[in-house]
């Protein structure tokens, strides 16, 4: 009985905090100010969203314990590689407490088919909490003026040509 209860608890924890499978897109009527919240690179250096230059920055807040997050990573990896020359940059932000080392995180990213995505660490969930993020995956959409123009919550089919067209159109619309 204890083993069954433990297994149910593990399954429950695996999906706690994960968004529904279907993505919800919320483009704001006016860009929003982004608070000066930090997240950290492999060397411990602090970064903020304003440190990245792109016509459209996609900051994906995710968790290794989120099934929908894991399922979309290899497609997000391909999407990010194909969009980098088109003015769209993708970064990942993950809870630091989920990783025992940089090597462990890199091995995990490789295993799930996303070795090219750069992942930053959110210490004590300060970034996610400060941005009001309740579920993963959540994609913060940031214009080149470092303003939040929208969010996508839930899993996205990053290989879908319609999604690719939509993101390119969004990038063009916010760059005007």
N, C-alpha and C positions, 0 to 999 in steps of 0.2 A: 504494500500500500504506500509506504514512504517513497519508493522509487517512482511510482506513478505520479504521486503528488509533486515530487521534485521535477519530473519531466514536464508536467503541466505548468509549473512555475517558470521553467526555462523557456517554454514556448510562449508563455504570456509575456515574459520580459523581452523576448526577441522582437515582439511586435509593438510593445508599448512605445508611444511617441512617434510611431511611423504614420505617415499620412495615408489616406485612402489611395488605392491604386491609380485612380483617375486624377490627372493634374487639374488644378484650378489656377487660372491665370488672372491676375489682378493688375492692370495697368492703371496707374494713378492719373487723375485729371491734371495734376501739376506735380513736378518733381519734388521730392522731399529731402530735407536736410538729413544727413547721416551723422550720428554722434561719433565722436573721436574714440572709437573702441578698437582695442588692439587684439591681434592674434599673432601667432609666433611661427617662424620658420624653423627648419631643422637645426640651425645653429643657435637658436634662442633669440634671434633678432625679432623685435616687434615690428609689425606691419599694420597699416590701416588701409581701408579700401581706397583712399585717395592716393596711395602709393603706386597704384597700377594705372597705366594709361592704355585706354582702348576706347573705341567708339561705343562699345557695349561690353561692360564687365559683367560676367555671370559668376557670382560668389555662391557656390553650392554648399549649404550647411547640411551635413549628413552624419550618419552614425554607422559604424560597422555592425551594430546590432539591429539594424533596420533592413528587413528583407527587400522592400522596394528600392532602397538605396543601392544595395549590392547588385540587384538584378539589372539596373540601368547603367552601371559603371563602364562596362566595356563599350557600350554604345556612346556614352558621354565622352569617353576617351577618343573615339573615332571622330565624333562631332567636333571636339575641341581642336584636334589636329587639322581638320578640314577648314575650320573657321578662323584660325589664327591669322591667316594671310588676308582675311576679309574684315578685320577690325573687331572681331569678337574674341575676347579672352575669357577662359574658364579657369577658376581656381576652386579648390575644395577647402572647407573648414570643418574640422572634426574635433570632437571632445578629446582633449589631451589624455584624460584619465583612461581612455580605451586602449592606450598603447603603452607597452613597457619600454619600447625603444624605437628609434628611427628605422633601424634594420627590420624590426618586426612589421612596422607599417608598410615599408617598401615591399617586403616579401608578400604581404597581404594584397597590396595593390597589383602586384604582378600576377598573383594567383587568380584574381578576379578579372583580369584582362584590362587593367587601367594603369599600366606602368608609366605612361607619359603625363598623367595628371599630377599637378603640384598640389600637395596637401599641406595645409597649415594647421596649427594646433590652437584650439580654443581653451585657454586655461580657466578652470573653474566655471566654465560656461558663461563667462563674462560677456563675450561677444554675442552669443545666441540670446541670452537673457536681455542684454541691452538693446538688441534689435527687435525684441518681442517675438522671437521665433518659438513656436509651440510644438511644431512637428517637423519630422524629417522625411524625405528631403524637402528643403525649401531653397529656392534659387532667388537670390537678391539680384535685381537687374539695376545696374548702375551706369549712368551716362558719363561722358568724358569730363563733365564738371563735378564729378564725385557726388551726384545726387541720385537718390533711389527713385527710379521711374516705375517700378513695379515689383511683383513677386510671383513666383510660380510655386505652388505647394503641391506635393504629390509626385508620382512617378510620370516621367515623360518618355515617349518613344523617340529618342534622339536620332534614330536612323530613318524616321519617317520623312519623306521629301516635303510633305506639307509643313511639318514642324520646322524643317530647315528653311523653307521659304518664309515662314512666319517670323523666325528669328532674324533673318536678313532684312525683311521689311521693317521690323521693329527697330533694328540698328539704324537703318536709313531714316526712319521717321524721327528718331530722337536726335539724330546728328544734324538735323536741319536748323 
